[in-house]
Amino acid sequence: MDHIKLHLLESFHAHGSDGQTYKVFGYERLARDQSMTAVAEHWQSTGVNEYRLADGRFVDEQADGSLHIERSDVRLTRA
């Protein structure tokens, strides 16, 4: 079973193309290092970052750096 945890990197407000203001959180995905046998858990970066809204919805980052709310037409611009 994979164990993943999120490490908060940043948070910011963004203006949506729908006129709303959203709070966006940027996370780095960490995976449990299975090679460590010590009692304490050790986590390492997976190299994957993700963005989510405060309500948990995912935010997609495009290749050009633009953001939009997943499964919607709403584009976000950092405030």
N, C-alpha and C positions, 0 to 999 in steps of 0.2 A: 504494500500500500504506500503510495507516494504521500509525503508530508510536505506541504507548501505553507509558507506564511508570508504575509505582506509586511514590508517595511516602508513606513511613510517617508517620502522624500520631499514633498512639497504640497502646499494647498494654495489655491488662488480662486478669485472670483472671475467669472466669465459672463459676457453678454451673449445671449442666444439670438439667433436670427428670428425667433418668435417674440422678441421683446422682453423676455424674462431674464433675470440674473440668476446664475447658478454658482454653487460652490463646487469646485473640482479638486480632487485629491489625486496626487501622483504617487504610485507605489513601485517598489522594486520587489519582484518575486524572489523569495529565498527558498532553498530546498535543504532538508536535513542532510547533513553529511553522514552517510551510512558507514563510512570507513572509521569514524570515531567511535571507540568503544567505552569512552569515559562516561561517568554518570551524567555529567552536564551535557546538554544537547549543543551541537555545533551546527550553525546554519551558514550556507554560502550562497552567493548570488547565482541566479540562473542566467543572468544577462538579459532578462525580460522585464520590461517596465509596463505598467498599465495605468490607465486613468479611470476613475469612477466619480460619479456624482455623489453628493451627500446621501441621497436616497438609495445608493447601491447600483444604479444603472451604469453600464459601461460606456465609456467615451473612447471612440476610435481616433487614433492619431494617424493622419495621412502622411505620405512620404514628403509632402511639402511643409509639414509641421502644423497644418490646420487640424482642428478638432471638430468632431460632430458626435452627437448623441446616437449611440447604436440603435438600430431599428427605428430611426426617425429621420426627418429631413432637416433637423435643427443643427445649424452650424454654430460653433462657439468661437468667441474672440476674447482673449485675455483682457481683463479690465485694467 
